[in-house]
Amino acid sequence: MLTRAVDPIISEVFAALDTALGGETAPLGVAVSGGGDSMALLHLADAWATARGRALEVATVDHGLRAESAAEARLVGGAAGALGRPHEALEWRGWAGRGNLQAEARAARRRLLSAWAARRGLAAIALGHTMDDQAETVLLRLGRGAGVDGLSAMAARAEAAGAIWLRPLLGIRRAALRDWLRGRGVAWIEDPSNEDMRFDRVRARRSLSALAPLGVTAEGLSATAERMRGAREALDHGAAALAAKAAQWGACGELRLALPPLRAAPRELARRLLRSGLTRAAGAEYGPRAEAEAQLMNAMFAYKLGGGRSLHGCLIRPDGPLHVVISREEAAVDAAPAPLGAEGLIWDGRFLVAITPSADDECDAAVAPLGEAGARRLAELSGAGLWRAPQHWAAAPRAARLTTPALWRGGKLKAAPLAEYGAGATARFMAAGDGWPAACGAGG
């Protein structure tokens, strides 16, 4: 059995997990790719779970981008099984061969793990990011001219995409974890992409080694990131106070902003509030580009939005002389039907859609935007006296209503949960209760 008292790595991870989970009793999930960092996390989390009498579950995301990926997932499954821990391989086959592969794979990994955690009732998902990952991220963002948000540290505990994410290895170097594994005879997989100089992170890793003679180290960059995180938290606190006066979410995912208090606030607080609103209204992981964001804010503050603008998959339109409303842009929503299934799903990064307990027969239905076809159907039902719009639905902008999730089967509208039409499913807009209004993304 691993002994905490004589092992500083075990002591650090135990302390990190104890702090992050507090009195939680639900199982802990661990995301394991099979690489050195995540294999160390698996064994350390297993030791912690054993010592604390906690259940532990393991998942591997198989992106299907390399021929070896399925075999690697099976290897992780074998390692988890040897520890007596259940393992699940989560497959992603969504790469269309265009766009930013790493960004799409990262977003897919987060979606799959979040859905897995919800389905399994997990308290949180532990990730294997190390001090080296922290330092490489800071170095990359320095090159992009990032500000406080971009240079702030990865959080040891964060809420996003409907799940809680833990990073208990942030205080440990990658090399130390590999030494720890070697000392216990634990093998891991070497991903060849970690040596591929086409990727920015690999180049950052090499650059960090070259900068060591100048005193630029992973430890120093991580310390800077922690200080920036403190500054970010202070700014977020101010933005949250501003949101209480200037922002209000609607049930259909729309955000109403009052311009007078925004204009009167320090510009950085107003910027953070706007950025967070755009990011959440879009169901995105990161915010818009800083230049486009600044242009929008200038137009808002000068009362020169005209008929409205589009940015980051959102529509920004005036609502009377002193307010603007941000809502999802219909053209930016993936209209392809998404199978609902018994477990439900996070749809468009914004709504948690779930089957109601008495509606198992709806599991073969698919979720897609309400759209014009659904809006016409609701209008027909309203005209026939078969449906009446609830107050929150009537108050929402039409653009927001069109981008809400609806249940379809065979081309027919079965339910529009937010319109309180039909049965079989519920839908909840996640962003309004997910730590709002902390700033999202790394820009600025």
C-alpha positions in Angstrom: 0.0 0.0 0.0 1.3 3.5 -0.8 2.4 5.3 2.3 1.7 9.0 2.5 4.1 9.8 5.4 7.3 9.0 3.4 6.2 10.2 0.0 5.9 14.0 -0.7 4.0 13.4 -4.0 1.4 11.3 -2.3 1.1 13.9 0.5 0.6 16.8 -2.0 -2.0 14.9 -4.0 -3.9 13.8 -0.9 -4.0 17.4 0.4 -5.1 18.7 -2.9 -8.0 16.2 -3.2 -9.0 16.6 0.4 -9.2 20.4 0.0 -11.0 20.3 -3.3 -13.7 17.7 -2.3 -14.3 18.6 1.3 -17.2 16.6 2.6 -18.3 15.2 -0.8 -19.1 11.5 -0.7 -20.0 10.8 -4.4 -17.4 8.9 -6.5 -14.4 10.7 -8.0 -13.8 10.4 -11.7 -10.3 10.4 -13.2 -9.6 11.1 -16.9 -6.7 8.9 -18.0 -5.1 8.9 -21.5 -2.4 6.5 -20.6 0.4 9.0 -20.7 2.8 9.5 -17.8 0.9 12.3 -16.1 -2.5 10.7 -16.2 -1.2 7.2 -15.2 0.5 8.8 -12.2 -2.8 10.5 -11.4 -4.7 7.2 -11.7 -2.4 5.5 -9.1 -2.3 8.5 -6.8 -6.1 9.0 -6.9 -6.5 5.2 -6.3 -4.3 5.5 -3.2 -6.4 8.5 -2.0 -9.7 6.8 -2.6 -8.5 3.7 -0.8 -7.4 5.7 2.2 -10.6 7.7 2.3 -13.0 4.8 1.6 -14.2 6.5 -1.6 -15.3 5.1 -4.9 -13.2 5.9 -8.0 -14.1 5.6 -11.7 -11.9 6.0 -14.7 -12.5 7.2 -18.3 -10.4 7.5 -21.4 -11.4 9.6 -24.4 -10.6 7.9 -27.6 -10.4 10.5 -30.3 -9.8 8.0 -33.0 -7.1 10.2 -34.6 -4.4 7.6 -34.4 -4.5 3.9 -35.2 -3.2 3.1 -31.6 -5.9 5.0 -29.8 -8.3 2.1 -29.2 -5.5 -0.1 -28.0 -4.3 2.6 -25.6 -7.8 2.9 -24.2 -7.9 -0.8 -23.6 -4.5 -0.6 -21.8 -5.9 2.1 -19.5 -8.9 -0.1 -18.9 -6.5 -3.0 -17.9 -4.6 -0.7 -15.5 -7.9 0.5 -13.9 -9.1 -3.1 -13.7 -6.0 -4.2 -11.9 -6.7 -1.6 -9.3 -10.3 -2.8 -9.1 -11.7 0.5 -10.6 -14.4 0.6 -13.3 -13.3 2.1 -16.7 -15.2 3.5 -19.6 -13.8 4.4 -23.1 -15.5 7.5 -24.5 -15.3 7.7 -28.3 -15.2 10.8 -30.4 -15.5 10.5 -34.2 -16.4 14.1 -34.9 -13.3 15.4 -36.7 -14.2 16.6 -40.2 -10.7 17.2 -41.3 -10.9 21.0 -41.1 -10.5 23.8 -38.5 -8.3 23.7 -35.4 -7.9 20.0 -34.6 -6.5 20.4 -31.1 -9.2 22.9 -30.1 -12.0 20.7 -31.4 -10.5 17.6 -29.7 -10.2 19.5 -26.5 -13.8 20.7 -26.6 -15.0 17.2 -27.5 -13.0 15.7 -24.6 -14.7 18.1 -22.2 -18.2 17.4 -23.5 -17.7 13.6 -23.3 -16.2 13.7 -19.8 -18.9 16.1 -18.5 -21.6 13.8 -19.8 -19.9 10.8 -18.3 -19.7 12.5 -14.9 -23.4 13.4 -15.0 -24.4 9.9 -16.1 -22.3 8.3 -13.3 -23.2 10.8 -10.6 -19.5 11.7 -10.0 -18.5 14.4 -7.6 -15.8 15.7 -9.9 -13.3 14.8 -12.7 -9.6 14.8 -11.9 -7.2 15.9 -14.7 -3.5 15.3 -15.0 -2.2 18.8 -15.7 1.2 19.4 -14.1 3.4 22.4 -13.2 5.0 22.0 -16.6 1.6 22.3 -18.3 1.0 25.5 -16.3 4.3 27.0 -17.3 3.9 26.1 -21.0 0.5 27.7 -21.1 1.9 31.0 -19.6 4.7 31.0 -22.1 2.3 30.5 -25.0 0.0 33.2 -23.9 2.8 35.7 -23.3 3.6 35.3 -27.0 0.0 36.2 -27.8 0.0 39.4 -25.7 -2.3 38.0 -23.1 -3.4 40.0 -20.0 -4.5 39.0 -16.5 -6.9 36.3 -17.6 -4.6 34.6 -20.1 -1.6 34.6 -17.7 -3.6 33.5 -14.6 -3.0 30.0 -13.3 -5.1 27.0 -14.2 -7.6 26.4 -11.4 -7.0 23.6 -9.0 -10.8 23.3 -8.8 -13.1 24.8 -11.5 -16.8 24.5 -12.6 -17.4 24.4 -16.3 -19.6 22.6 -18.9 -21.8 21.3 -16.1 -19.0 19.5 -14.2 -16.4 20.1 -11.5 -12.8 19.7 -12.7 -9.9 19.1 -10.4 -6.1 19.4 -11.1 -4.3 17.9 -8.1 -0.9 17.7 -9.9 -0.4 21.4 -10.6 2.4 21.7 -7.9 4.4 18.7 -9.3 6.9 18.6 -12.2 6.3 16.1 -15.0 9.8 14.5 -14.5 9.0 13.9 -10.8 5.9 12.0 -11.7 7.7 9.8 -14.2 10.4 9.1 -11.6 7.6 8.2 -9.2 6.1 5.8 -11.7 9.5 4.1 -12.4 10.0 3.6 -8.7 6.8 1.6 -8.6 7.3 -0.3 -11.9 4.3 1.4 -13.5 4.4 1.7 -17.3 2.9 4.5 -19.4 2.3 5.3 -23.0 4.5 7.8 -24.9 2.4 9.8 -27.3 4.4 10.6 -30.4 2.6 13.9 -30.8 4.4 15.1 -27.7 7.5 15.3 -29.9 5.8 16.8 -32.9 7.2 20.3 -33.5 4.2 21.3 -35.5 2.3 21.8 -32.3 2.7 25.1 -30.3 2.8 23.3 -27.0 5.7 21.1 -28.0 7.7 24.1 -29.2 6.9 25.9 -25.9 8.2 22.9 -24.0 11.5 23.0 -25.9 11.7 26.8 -25.5 11.2 26.5 -21.7 14.3 24.3 -21.5 16.3 26.8 -23.5 15.2 29.7 -21.3 16.4 28.0 -18.1 19.9 29.7 -18.1 18.1 33.1 -18.0 16.3 32.0 -14.8 13.0 31.5 -16.6 11.7 28.2 -15.1 8.5 26.3 -14.7 8.5 27.1 -11.0 8.9 30.9 -11.7 6.2 30.9 -14.4 3.8 29.0 -12.2 4.4 31.5 -9.4 3.6 34.3 -11.8 0.4 32.5 -12.9 -0.7 32.2 -9.3 -0.2 35.9 -8.7 -2.2 36.7 -11.8 -4.9 34.4 -10.6 -5.2 36.4 -7.5 -5.6 39.6 -9.6 -8.2 37.8 -11.7 -10.2 36.7 -8.8 -10.3 40.3 -7.5 -11.5 41.6 -10.9 -14.1 38.8 -11.1 -15.4 39.8 -7.7 -15.9 43.3 -9.0 -17.5 42.1 -12.2 -19.9 39.9 -10.1 -21.0 43.0 -8.2 -21.5 44.9 -11.4 -23.6 42.0 -12.8 -26.0 42.3 -9.9 -26.8 45.8 -11.0 -26.5 45.6 -14.8 -27.2 42.0 -16.0 -30.2 39.6 -16.1 -30.4 36.2 -17.7 -33.6 34.9 -19.3 -34.7 31.3 -19.4 -34.1 31.0 -23.1 -30.4 31.9 -22.7 -30.7 35.6 -23.5 -28.8 38.2 -21.5 -30.2 41.7 -20.9 -27.6 44.4 -20.0 -28.3 47.9 -18.7 -26.0 50.4 -20.3 -25.9 53.2 -17.7 -24.3 51.1 -14.9 -21.9 49.5 -17.4 -20.7 52.9 -18.7 -20.3 54.2 -15.2 -18.1 51.2 -14.1 -14.4 50.8 -14.6 -13.9 49.7 -18.2 -12.1 46.5 -17.2 -15.1 45.4 -15.1 -17.5 46.2 -17.9 -15.3 44.4 -20.4 -15.2 41.2 -18.2 -18.9 41.2 -17.8 -19.5 41.6 -21.5 -17.0 38.9 -22.4 -18.4 36.5 -19.9 -21.9 37.2 -21.2 -20.9 36.6 -24.8 -19.0 33.4 -23.9 -21.9 31.9 -21.9 -24.6 33.0 -24.4 -22.7 31.2 -27.1 -22.1 28.1 -25.1 -18.4 28.6 -25.9 -15.2 27.6 -24.0 -13.4 30.8 -24.8 -14.4 34.4 -25.4 -14.3 36.5 -28.6 -11.1 38.2 -29.9 -10.2 41.2 -27.9 -10.2 43.6 -30.8 -13.8 42.6 -31.9 -14.9 42.7 -28.3 -13.5 46.3 -27.8 -15.2 47.5 -31.0 -18.6 46.1 -29.8 -18.2 47.7 -26.4 -17.4 51.1 -27.9 -20.5 50.9 -30.1 -22.6 49.9 -27.2 -21.3 52.8 -25.0 -21.8 55.3 -27.8 -25.4 54.0 -28.4 -24.4 53.2 -32.0 -25.4 49.5 -32.3 -28.0 50.4 -35.0 -30.1 47.4 -35.8 -27.7 45.2 -34.0 -24.4 43.2 -34.5 -23.2 39.7 -34.6 -20.2 38.5 -32.7 -19.0 35.1 -31.4 -22.1 33.3 -32.4 -24.3 35.8 -30.7 -26.7 38.6 -31.7 -26.3 41.9 -29.8 -29.3 44.2 -30.3 -30.7 47.3 -28.7 -33.6 46.9 -26.3 -35.0 50.4 -25.9 -32.6 53.3 -25.4 -30.8 52.1 -22.3 -30.5 48.3 -22.7 -29.0 45.7 -25.0 -29.9 42.0 -25.3 -27.4 39.3 -26.2 -28.8 36.1 -27.6 -27.6 33.1 -29.5 -27.3 33.5 -33.3 -29.5 30.9 -35.1 -27.0 30.5 -37.9 -24.3 29.5 -35.4 -26.2 26.6 -33.9 -25.6 23.1 -35.2 -29.0 22.2 -36.7 -28.1 18.5 -36.9 -30.4 16.4 -34.7 -28.5 15.1 -31.6 -29.8 11.8 -30.2 -31.1 12.4 -26.7 -30.9 8.9 -25.1 -31.8 8.0 -21.6 -28.8 9.9 -20.1 -29.8 13.2 -21.7 -27.1 15.6 -23.0 -25.6 19.0 -22.9 -26.9 20.7 -26.0 -25.1 23.6 -27.8 -22.9 24.0 -24.8 -25.8 25.9 -23.1 -28.7 23.7 -22.1 -28.9 20.5 -20.1 -31.6 18.4 -21.8 -33.0 15.4 -19.9 -35.7 12.8 -20.4 -38.4 13.0 -17.8 -38.8 9.9 -15.6 -42.1 8.9 -17.1 -41.1 9.4 -20.7 -38.8 6.5 -21.6 -40.5 6.2 -25.0 -38.9 9.6 -25.9 -35.4 8.2 -25.8 -35.4 7.7 -29.5 -36.2 11.3 -30.2 -33.5 13.8 -31.2 -32.7 17.3 -30.0 -32.4 20.1 -32.5 -33.1 23.9 -32.5 -36.7 24.9 -32.4 -36.1 27.0 -35.5 -38.6 28.5 -37.8 -40.4 25.2 -38.3 -40.9 24.7 -34.6 -42.0 28.4 -34.2 -44.6 27.9 -36.9 -45.9 24.8 -35.3 -46.3 26.6 -31.9 -48.1 29.5 -33.6 -50.5 27.0 -35.2 -51.1 25.4 -31.8 -51.6 28.8 -30.2 -54.1 29.8 -32.8 -56.1 26.6 -32.2 -56.1 27.2 -28.5 -54.0 24.1 -27.8 -50.9 25.9 -26.4 -50.4 29.1 -24.5 -47.0 30.8 -24.3 -45.7 31.0 -20.7 -44.6 34.5 -19.5 -40.8 33.9 -19.8 -41.3 32.6 -23.3 -43.3 35.6 -24.4 -40.7 37.9 -22.8 -37.7 36.4 -24.6 -36.6 37.8 -28.0 -37.7 35.8 -30.9 -34.0 35.2 -31.9 -33.4 33.5 -28.5 -36.6 31.4 -28.7 -35.5 30.0 -32.1 -32.2 28.7 -30.7 -33.7 26.8 -27.8 -33.7 23.0 -27.8 -36.7 21.1 -29.0 -37.5 17.4 -29.2 -38.1 16.1 -32.8 -39.1 12.7 -34.1 -39.6 12.0 -37.8 -39.5 15.6 -38.7 -42.4 16.4 -36.2 -42.1 18.6 -33.1 -42.7 16.5 -30.1 -41.8 18.9 -27.3 -40.4 22.4 -26.7 -39.5 22.2 -23.0 -38.7 25.9 -22.5 -42.0 26.8 -24.2 -43.8 24.4 -21.9 -45.1 22.5 -24.9 -45.3 18.7 -25.1 -43.9 16.2 -22.7 -40.9 13.9 -22.4 -38.0 16.2 -21.7 -36.8 19.1 -19.6 -34.3 21.7 -20.5 -32.3 24.1 -18.3 -30.0 27.0 -19.3 -26.8 26.2 -17.5 -24.8 29.4 -17.7 -26.9 31.6 -15.4 -26.2 29.3 -12.4 -22.7 28.2 -13.3 -20.5 30.7 -11.5 -21.8 33.7 -13.3 -20.3 36.2 -14.0 -16.7 35.0 -13.7 -14.8 35.9 -16.8 -14.5 33.1 -19.4 -11.6 32.3 -21.7 -8.0 33.3 -21.8 -8.2 36.5 -23.9 -7.1 39.8 -22.4 
